[in-house]
Amino acid sequence: MPGNSNRTQALLDFYAGLTPEQLAEEAGKLESLPMNERMLASFLLFGRWAEVDPTAAMAFSSTMGMAGGFVRPTILQSWASVDPVNAAKYFAANPREFAMMDMMGGGRGPMGGQGASSIIASEWARQDPAAALAWADSLTTGKAAAMSAVVGEVAKTDPRKAAEMLGKMDPADRAGAYASVATQYGALDFGEAQTWIRGLPADEQAAALASAIGGLSNKDPAAAAKQVASMEAGDAKDRLISDVVEDLARNDPQAAADFLKEQDSEQAQRDAMRQLMPAMIGKNPIAALAFVNSYQPGPVRDSAAQSYVWSNNTGAPADLIKVAETITDEGDRNRSVGIAAMRWMREDPEGAKAYVEASTTLSDDAKKNILEGRGMWGGGRRGGRN
């Protein structure tokens, strides 16, 4: 069927018409699909299966080895989206099935996964916030994260109500929730968010303000950039600068570059280069290189140059190598030169081979790996399943 959207809708419709037994049969076919198709099909299949027979879907995920860890969050979320009470009971009765999710923290999935209690709490809060908060408050493990998830979900539509809910939480559990509320509050009404933040405990205000400015940045990055100056120096401000640079760079990379250059924190400048360079190169690679060269040799310029080399998919590899060779940090320089050399090998094997063999930057092992087509660090294609 032509059209990826058409295929996705057809697959969704197909799974919607299957019985639990037929879904189990289809799940057994997933491993024969290419990885990109398998990931999409797994998300749709297990999402549907969890709505009609979640315990069977969970049981099947336990037979999938490592892949089971990737589909379990989808199963749990879909289950909780239609029946949070029983999803919570299953979680309480089978905590070891979700141990990896709870340990990794952060995003979604075992490589950086939202905790199981947070997934349930978020879905429950969409249906009955009071019941979700009461359940989260009853937990002994993951309580703070689950309560923050409830408050954060409410904050998406009503940050004022979410701010009121914070009063029902133990003070020790509020830190993560402050950030969730502040982010949504900042996007809705930054002035009102500032007033609310000034009423928080003094040691929570900097992080909450950073979150509020981050929320504002999603809607109006130029306005957020102006607010960054009001923050005290520290980790919260440094992390925020990267977020604002990323938001600004989507529409105006040069404005993002100018904003970043004004910052006093070397750490913030280094970290934000990864957000700035891809957008700046896409808009104007000449200006991107000029920005790299506007810095004196040192850690900030190293970060800019490394991001320039790694992000630049249109420049000639030989030119990228010249930039990579100016990086002062030996490890970063070697990695960047190696990446550019590998690209060169694909485009001009003879020219690249001559450079690699004569290089005084690359180690003998790196030279061997590149010349043999095994990449900067070896690797290559291994046998077995793909």
HUSUL-V158684 format. One record per backbone hydrogen bond with DSSP energy under -1.0 kcal/mol. NH is the residue of the N-H (numbers start at 1). CO is the residue of the C=O. Records with the same first field share a line. If there is no record, write none. Layout:
# HUSUL-V158684
NH: CO ; CO
This chain:
# HUSUL-V158684
7: 3
8: 4
9: 5
10: 6
11: 7
12: 8
13: 9
14: 10
15: 11
16: 12
18: 15
23: 19
24: 20
25: 21
26: 22
27: 23
28: 24
29: 26
30: 27
32: 29
33: 30
38: 34
39: 35
40: 36
41: 37
42: 38
43: 39
44: 40
45: 41
46: 42
47: 43
48: 44
49: 45
50: 46
53: 49
57: 53
58: 54
59: 55
60: 56
61: 57
62: 58
63: 60
64: 61
67: 64
68: 65
69: 66
71: 67
72: 68
75: 71
76: 72
77: 73
78: 74
79: 75
80: 76
81: 77
82: 79
83: 79
87: 83
88: 84
89: 85
90: 86
91: 87
92: 88
93: 89
94: 90
97: 94
98: 95
99: 96
102: 98
103: 99
104: 100
105: 101
112: 109
119: 115
120: 116
121: 117
122: 118
123: 119
124: 120
125: 121
127: 124
128: 124
132: 128
133: 129
134: 130
135: 131
136: 132
137: 133
138: 135
139: 136
146: 142
147: 143
148: 144
149: 145
150: 146
151: 147
152: 148
153: 149
154: 150
155: 151
157: 154
158: 154
162: 158
163: 159
164: 160
165: 161
166: 162
167: 164
168: 165
169: 166
173: 170
174: 171
178: 174
179: 175
180: 176
181: 177
182: 178
183: 179
184: 180
185: 181
186: 182
187: 183
188: 184
189: 185
193: 189
194: 190
195: 191
196: 192
197: 193
198: 194
199: 196
200: 197
204: 201
208: 204
209: 205
210: 206
211: 207
212: 208
213: 209
214: 210
215: 211
216: 212
217: 213
218: 214
220: 216
224: 220
225: 221
226: 222
227: 223
228: 224
230: 227
231: 228
238: 234
239: 235
240: 236
241: 237
242: 238
243: 239
244: 240
245: 241
246: 242
247: 243
248: 244
249: 245
251: 248
252: 248
256: 252
257: 253
258: 254
259: 255
260: 256
261: 257
263: 260
269: 265
270: 266
271: 267
272: 268
276: 272
277: 273
280: 276
281: 277
282: 278
283: 279
284: 280
288: 284
289: 285
290: 286
291: 287
292: 288
293: 289
295: 292
302: 298
303: 299
304: 300
305: 301
306: 302
307: 303
308: 304
309: 305
310: 306
311: 307
312: 308
320: 316
321: 317
322: 318
323: 319
324: 320
325: 321
326: 323
327: 324
333: 329
334: 330
335: 331
336: 332
337: 333
338: 334
339: 335
340: 336
341: 337
342: 338
343: 339
344: 340
345: 341
346: 342
347: 343
348: 344
352: 348
353: 349
354: 350
355: 351
356: 352
357: 353
358: 354
359: 355
367: 363
368: 364
369: 365
370: 366
371: 367
372: 368
373: 370
374: 369
378: 375
380: 378
